[in-house]
Amino acid sequence: MAWNEPGGNNKDPWGGGGGKRNDGPPDLDELLRKLQQKLNGLFGGGSGSGASGGGRFPWSLVLIVVAVLYGLLGFYQVNANESAVVLRLGKYHSTETSGLHWNPPLIDTVTKVNMTEVRTERTTGQMLTEDASIVDVVLQVQWHIDDAESFVLRVRDPLKSLQEATDSALRHVVGSLTLNGVISQNRTQVSADTQARLQDYLDLYQTGIRVDVVNLTDAKAPREVQDAFDDVVRAREDEVRLQNEAQAYANQVIPVARGQAQRMIEEAEAYKSRVVESARGEAVRFEKLLAEYERAPQVTRERLYLDAVQQVMANASKVMVDVEGGNNMMYLPLDKLAQQSGSQAVQRKDVSPTVVDEIYQRVLDRLSAEAANRRRNQNVR
């Protein structure tokens, strides 16, 4: 029910007089004074007097508000990839990891550092090599923070220390190599040696930096001698190309030569085996022939003679036979006879013995007859 409706007894919700009617807005100063009196009563202060009398200043409320704000300002969040270095009154206190933490403001100083971010530092410059040559070098260093306390407190300017240490390590490594080694032959070695020496320097300085990778991105001769150096590089590339071609030719020729040598060795072994076995066979045959000769010398001698004549006649095309006691020499054209016998065999189309064997048999018969006649004549005499 509204205060000014019938039956509402004309009650003023802003604390006005019981039966008095006040249609104006509430007095804000009066509300503030009442609130101040209540707070003073809660914290032991006086209750105030009169509407126009001034109350005490609310110091307790101010202190509460200040304390609440102070406590809230002390909270801070450390992310998973961060570490927080806490200094208490300027002195190292602790290193906090990820999570929600609280430190008293104005007493503690909190410095957050990113521990997982990989950063890149680039170094360029002209450097002197071992053979007194000048080379332009470009180097990149990838690194991250490994020790937050050392990175924040041990060195005043860690980045500058990193730059100077990188330049010193690179100059030391380049100075121990020749120009060709830095530019082409030992680029990987330059990166590895520079990384090892740089990490030693950073650990000695206690910078809290960990070097991940060192890349020698570029290394070339100065611009003034670049043309001459390019000629040297091309000559070296031609040398390598010719060596590769020679090696490829050697790889092609050597297996062929080895195969030929192996074939000749195997042929020689086969010839050796054939000759040895043939000799052994001839020896066995001679032993058997000797036994037959001891049994019948005359027959064996004639058989040997006939075999020899057969071998000779098989390779001859003409035979001249001298008859003992006569003035005429018999001529046997074996080649003509062979051709005639061959043509007759072709015309008849029948299978006959070998032509040479037939002629040989005829000659043997003739010679046998002549020999028999000579023996008869000798016996008669």
C-alpha positions in Angstrom: 0.0 0.0 0.0 1.4 3.4 -0.9 2.1 5.8 1.9 -0.2 8.5 0.7 -3.1 6.2 -0.1 -6.2 6.1 2.2 -5.4 4.0 5.3 -1.7 4.6 4.9 -1.6 7.0 7.8 0.4 9.4 5.7 3.7 7.7 6.6 6.7 9.3 5.0 9.1 6.6 3.7 12.1 9.0 3.9 11.6 9.4 7.7 9.4 12.4 7.7 7.1 13.4 10.7 4.4 11.0 11.6 1.4 13.0 10.5 3.2 15.6 8.6 3.0 15.4 4.8 6.2 16.0 2.8 5.8 15.7 -0.9 9.5 16.8 -1.7 12.4 14.4 -2.6 14.4 12.8 0.3 17.2 14.8 1.9 20.5 13.1 0.8 22.6 14.9 3.4 20.3 13.5 6.1 20.7 9.9 4.7 24.5 10.2 4.7 24.5 11.5 8.3 22.4 8.5 9.4 24.7 6.1 7.6 27.7 7.7 9.2 26.2 7.4 12.6 25.4 3.7 12.1 29.0 3.0 11.0 30.4 5.0 13.9 28.3 3.0 16.3 29.6 -0.3 14.8 33.3 0.8 15.1 32.9 2.5 18.5 32.3 6.1 17.4 29.8 8.5 18.8 26.2 8.6 17.5 26.3 12.3 16.4 24.0 15.0 17.5 21.3 16.9 15.6 20.8 17.3 11.9 23.2 20.2 11.6 25.9 18.8 13.9 28.9 17.3 12.0 30.0 13.7 12.9 33.5 12.1 12.9 35.4 11.4 9.7 35.0 7.7 8.8 38.7 6.6 9.1 37.8 3.0 9.8 35.9 2.8 6.5 38.8 4.2 4.7 41.1 1.8 6.3 38.9 -1.1 5.3 38.6 0.0 1.7 42.4 0.6 1.5 43.1 -2.9 3.0 40.7 -4.5 0.6 42.3 -2.7 -2.4 45.8 -3.6 -1.1 44.9 -7.2 -0.8 43.4 -7.3 -4.3 46.4 -5.6 -5.9 48.7 -8.3 -4.5 47.2 -11.1 -6.6 48.8 -11.9 -9.9 48.6 -14.8 -12.4 51.6 -16.6 -13.8 51.0 -18.4 -17.1 52.1 -21.9 -17.9 55.0 -20.7 -20.2 56.2 -18.1 -17.7 58.2 -17.8 -14.5 58.0 -14.9 -12.0 61.0 -13.6 -10.1 60.0 -12.1 -6.8 62.2 -9.4 -5.1 61.3 -8.5 -1.5 62.6 -5.0 -0.6 65.0 -5.3 -3.5 66.4 -8.6 -2.5 65.8 -11.9 -4.3 63.1 -13.9 -2.6 61.8 -16.7 -4.8 60.9 -17.8 -8.3 57.2 -18.6 -8.8 55.9 -21.0 -11.4 52.5 -21.1 -13.2 49.4 -20.4 -11.1 47.7 -17.7 -9.0 50.0 -16.1 -6.5 49.9 -13.2 -4.0 52.6 -10.9 -2.9 52.4 -7.7 -0.8 52.4 -4.7 -3.2 55.1 -2.0 -2.7 57.1 -4.6 -0.7 57.6 -7.3 -3.4 58.5 -6.7 -7.0 57.4 -9.3 -9.5 59.1 -9.7 -12.9 57.6 -12.2 -15.3 59.7 -13.8 -18.1 58.6 -16.1 -20.9 60.5 -19.4 -20.6 59.4 -21.2 -23.7 59.6 -18.5 -26.4 62.3 -19.1 -28.9 64.0 -15.9 -30.0 66.4 -15.1 -32.8 69.5 -13.0 -32.7 71.3 -12.1 -35.9 75.0 -11.2 -36.3 76.8 -9.9 -39.4 80.3 -8.6 -40.0 83.6 -9.0 -41.9 86.1 -11.3 -40.2 89.7 -12.4 -40.8 90.4 -16.1 -41.5 93.5 -18.2 -40.8 94.9 -17.6 -44.2 94.6 -13.8 -43.8 91.5 -13.6 -46.0 88.4 -11.5 -45.3 85.0 -13.1 -45.3 81.5 -11.6 -44.9 79.6 -13.8 -42.4 75.9 -13.8 -41.5 74.9 -15.8 -38.4 71.6 -16.5 -36.7 71.3 -17.7 -33.1 68.0 -19.2 -31.8 67.8 -19.2 -28.0 65.4 -19.2 -25.0 65.5 -18.4 -21.3 66.7 -21.3 -19.2 67.1 -19.7 -15.8 64.8 -16.8 -14.9 66.7 -15.7 -11.8 70.0 -15.4 -13.7 68.4 -13.7 -16.7 66.7 -11.0 -14.5 69.4 -10.5 -11.8 72.8 -11.7 -12.9 73.4 -9.6 -16.0 72.3 -6.0 -16.5 71.6 -6.4 -20.2 71.3 -10.1 -21.3 70.6 -9.3 -24.9 73.7 -7.1 -25.3 75.8 -9.8 -23.5 74.4 -12.3 -26.0 75.4 -10.2 -29.0 78.9 -9.6 -27.8 79.4 -13.2 -26.8 78.1 -14.4 -30.3 80.5 -12.0 -32.1 83.4 -13.1 -30.0 82.7 -16.8 -30.4 82.2 -16.5 -34.2 85.4 -14.5 -34.7 87.4 -17.1 -32.8 86.0 -20.0 -34.9 86.4 -18.2 -38.2 89.9 -17.1 -37.3 90.9 -20.8 -36.9 89.7 -21.8 -40.4 90.7 -21.0 -44.0 88.5 -19.0 -46.4 87.5 -22.1 -48.3 86.7 -23.9 -45.1 84.4 -21.1 -43.9 82.6 -20.7 -47.2 82.1 -24.3 -48.4 84.0 -27.1 -46.8 83.4 -26.6 -43.0 80.2 -24.6 -42.8 78.6 -27.2 -40.5 81.7 -27.2 -38.3 81.6 -23.4 -38.0 78.0 -23.6 -36.7 78.7 -26.4 -34.2 81.9 -24.9 -32.8 80.3 -21.4 -32.5 77.3 -22.8 -30.6 79.6 -24.7 -28.2 81.8 -21.8 -27.5 78.9 -19.3 -27.3 77.2 -21.5 -24.7 80.4 -21.6 -22.6 80.5 -17.8 -22.6 76.9 -17.5 -21.6 77.2 -20.0 -18.8 80.4 -18.2 -17.6 78.5 -14.9 -17.5 75.5 -16.5 -15.8 73.0 -15.0 -18.3 70.4 -17.8 -17.9 70.2 -18.2 -21.7 70.2 -21.5 -23.5 71.3 -21.6 -27.2 69.1 -23.9 -29.3 70.5 -23.6 -32.8 73.3 -21.7 -34.5 72.9 -21.3 -38.3 75.6 -19.9 -40.6 73.1 -18.4 -43.1 75.7 -16.8 -45.4 79.4 -16.7 -45.9 81.0 -15.2 -48.9 84.1 -13.3 -50.0 84.0 -9.4 -50.1 82.4 -7.8 -53.0 85.7 -6.5 -54.4 87.0 -10.1 -55.0 83.7 -11.9 -55.5 84.3 -12.4 -59.3 87.7 -14.0 -58.7 86.3 -16.2 -56.0 83.5 -17.3 -58.2 86.0 -18.5 -60.7 87.7 -20.5 -58.0 84.4 -22.0 -56.9 83.6 -23.0 -60.5 87.0 -24.6 -60.9 86.5 -26.6 -57.7 83.1 -27.7 -58.9 84.6 -28.8 -62.3 87.3 -30.8 -60.3 84.6 -32.6 -58.3 82.6 -33.3 -61.5 85.6 -34.8 -63.3 86.5 -36.9 -60.3 82.9 -38.2 -60.2 83.0 -39.0 -63.9 86.4 -40.8 -63.5 85.0 -42.8 -60.6 81.9 -43.7 -62.6 84.1 -44.9 -65.6 86.3 -46.9 -63.2 83.2 -48.5 -61.7 82.1 -49.5 -65.2 85.5 -50.8 -66.5 86.9 -52.6 -63.4 84.0 -55.1 -63.1 84.4 -56.0 -66.9 88.1 -56.4 -66.5 87.7 -58.6 -63.5 85.1 -60.7 -65.4 87.5 -61.2 -68.3 90.3 -62.1 -65.9 88.1 -64.6 -64.2 87.0 -66.1 -67.5 90.7 -66.5 -68.7 91.5 -68.2 -65.4 88.6 -70.6 -65.8 89.6 -71.3 -69.4 93.1 -72.0 -68.3 91.9 -74.3 -65.6 89.7 -76.1 -68.1 92.6 -76.5 -70.6 94.8 -77.7 -67.8 92.3 -80.3 -66.8 91.7 -81.4 -70.4 95.5 -81.8 -71.1 96.1 -83.6 -67.8 93.2 -86.0 -68.4 94.2 -86.5 -72.0 97.7 -87.3 -71.0 96.5 -89.7 -68.4 94.2 -91.4 -70.9 97.1 -91.7 -73.4 99.3 -93.2 -70.7 96.6 -95.8 -69.9 96.1 -96.5 -73.6 99.9 -96.9 -74.1 100.1 -99.3 -71.1 97.3 -101.4 -72.6 98.9 -101.2 -76.1 102.2 -102.3 -74.6 100.6 -105.4 -73.1 99.2 -106.3 -76.6 102.5 -105.6 -78.3 104.3 -107.9 -75.9 101.8 -110.6 -76.9 101.9 -110.1 -80.7 104.6 -107.6 -81.8 104.2 -108.1 -85.5 100.4 -107.7 -85.6 100.5 -104.7 -83.2 103.3 -103.1 -85.2 101.3 -103.4 -88.4 98.2 -102.1 -86.7 100.0 -99.1 -85.4 101.4 -98.4 -88.9 97.9 -98.7 -90.4 96.5 -96.3 -87.8 99.2 -93.8 -88.5 98.6 -94.0 -92.2 94.9 -93.6 -91.6 95.4 -90.4 -89.7 97.7 -89.1 -92.4 95.5 -90.1 -95.3 92.4 -88.6 -93.7 94.0 -85.1 -94.0 95.5 -85.6 -97.5 93.8 -84.9 -100.8 96.4 -86.6 -103.1 98.5 -89.7 -102.6 101.7 -90.7 -104.5 102.5 -94.5 -104.2 106.1 -95.6 -105.2 106.1 -99.3 -106.1 109.3 -101.1 -105.3 111.0 -102.6 -108.3 109.0 -100.5 -110.8 109.6 -97.3 -112.6 106.0 -96.0 -112.5 104.6 -94.0 -109.6 100.9 -94.4 -108.9 98.8 -91.3 -108.3 95.6 -91.4 -106.4 93.5 -88.2 -106.7 91.7 -88.6 -103.4 89.9 -85.3 -103.7 88.4 -86.2 -107.1 87.4 -89.6 -105.8 85.8 -88.1 -102.8 83.8 -85.6 -104.9 82.8 -88.4 -107.3 81.7 -90.7 -104.5 79.8 -87.8 -102.9 77.9 -87.0 -106.1 77.0 -90.6 -106.6 75.7 -90.9 -103.1 73.6 -87.8 -103.6 72.2 -89.2 -106.8 71.4 -92.6 -105.2 70.0 -90.9 -102.1 71.1 -93.9 -100.0 73.3 -93.9 -96.9 76.9 -95.0 -97.5 80.1 -95.0 -95.3 82.2 -92.0 -95.1 83.9 -91.2 -98.4 87.3 -90.9 -96.7 86.9 -94.2 -95.0 86.1 -95.9 -98.3 89.1 -94.4 -100.1 91.2 -95.3 -97.1 90.1 -98.9 -97.2 90.9 -99.1 -100.9 94.3 -97.7 -100.4 94.9 -100.2 -97.6 93.8 -103.1 -99.7 96.2 -102.0 -102.5 99.1 -101.5 -100.2 98.4 -104.8 -98.5 98.4 -106.6 -101.9 101.7 -104.9 -102.8 103.3 -105.9 -99.5 102.2 -109.5 -99.9 103.7 -109.6 -103.4 107.0 -108.3 -102.1 107.1 -110.9 -99.4 106.4 -113.7 -101.9 109.1 -112.5 -104.2 111.6 -112.4 -101.3 110.7 -115.9 -100.3 111.1 -117.2 -103.8 114.6 -115.7 -104.0 
